[in-house]
Amino acid sequence: MMCYFIDNPLKDKKLSYIWIVFICQLSDTMSGLTRLNPSPVWQYFEEICKIPRLSKNEGRIREYIIDIAQKNNLESKEDKIGNILITKPSHSEMENRKTVVLQCHMDMVGEKNADHPHDWLNDPIIPKIAGEWVTANGTTLGADDGIGIAAQLAVLSDNNLKAGKIECLFTVDEESGMTGAVNMKADFFTGRLLLNLDSEDEGILYIGCAGGMDTIGTINYKSEPVPVGSEALEISVTGLHGGHSGDEIHKGYGNSIKIMNRILRNLSNHYRISLSNFDGGNLRNAIPREAFATIVVKKSSVLQVKNHLDDFQKTIIKEFGDLEKDLKISAKDTDLPRFKMDRKSQDGLLSSLTCCPHGAIAWSKEMVDLVETSTNLASVKFTEDNTIKIVTTQRSSIDSSKRDAAVMVEACLKLAGAKVEHSRGYPGWKPNMDSEILKIARNSYKKLFGKEPSVRAIHAGLECGLLYEKFKGIDMISFGPTIRGAHTPEEKIEIRTAGMFWDLLLDILNNIPVLR
Ligand SMILES: [Zn+2]
């Protein structure tokens, strides 16, 4: 608890005491993290909040981490890309244990409310306690993965820790492409039991993740002048749920591009419409929430087209029902564009988007409720020089299935004469229910909390996929405290679960088996 000694306006001694208590409580509500349990973890977390550390700007956090290693007389090394490894020798009674690797990422995502001034390269994050949670003031908190960094630093500086040799790995640039893990050499660490501290649900031990890749199509079309006597309409599809293309792909939410394409195809079956713009979706890893298209029709058909659209949109909205209750489809008059797409290209585009899959493709045979393979039709945009760019993302915990989904999407895009490219992507981490480290973690969890933890895989990417591919024979789990709203200014971490996370980590470290 911190107390500020400031001028006391009250001369009476008793009132003076009350004044100091008041000021102490006030300072506590300003941060007060250090009085939370486990205190070493929260102390480090508070320090880390002061250090700007956006992806690709990790210089200062790297210095801080190395400094902690030096203060504790621990051996540390850095590789070319900027990953750090700090080694803590074993306790004298634990020398024959297997080496454990602890892993977190040192960067964070910077998101803030539009009206909140924050300089991401210089300003500290201001954490605050809000009931059962710690959150930040108008910005992301950086508990993803600041709590992992804090826990590793607390382990490194705990002189009484009874554990074998520990290698603490701090990777760079996880949030903007995992380039730290991608470029790590396969001899950077020696341990083959790894605890990844970058997941966000207390009570769940993660044992697998999906790999991913992008498939991108580019279509060149001919533009033609808009005929005299035409009018233009802008159609919009808005209000969809959207969501993360890994975590929420199976929930059946509407894809604005698919809905828009369906509308355009339906209209073109009844009227002669010409497309002059299509703009749907945004981020490659988000399910598209909005789409806009500009069509050109004969002046005499405008009213009929509007009426037809009005009927058809009722059908679509009814299909989604309560799942997409804010879905809105509308058309309004707009300025007449000078050019439109040639008919052959337009037919090709609409056919190709009709065929192009979106959503879950296969479910895991080993794990209930886990999407194994999926694809996200992420964005379609008309760009300059008469080109259309279509971005899609495929994910799977099985590499060959991921590539098969990409080939399927490629075939669809080629219907429109698209030139198709695939990104190199990143590998998945296949679940292993017989994992040794899983058994240890499960036993620790049951012993500490008197219940079974859930064991799950996620249909999103973790650095574990890359480590799994690179470090042959590695045995891993991922766990963490409960964090909600990661990557948004609403990010918060549940205080109680940070304590559980720490207790579990220590107990696992204490129960690492003897080398055979
Ligand atoms: Zn993270």
Residues whose N, C-alpha, C, O or C-beta is under 5 A from the ligand:
A	BS01	ZN	D144 D145 D198
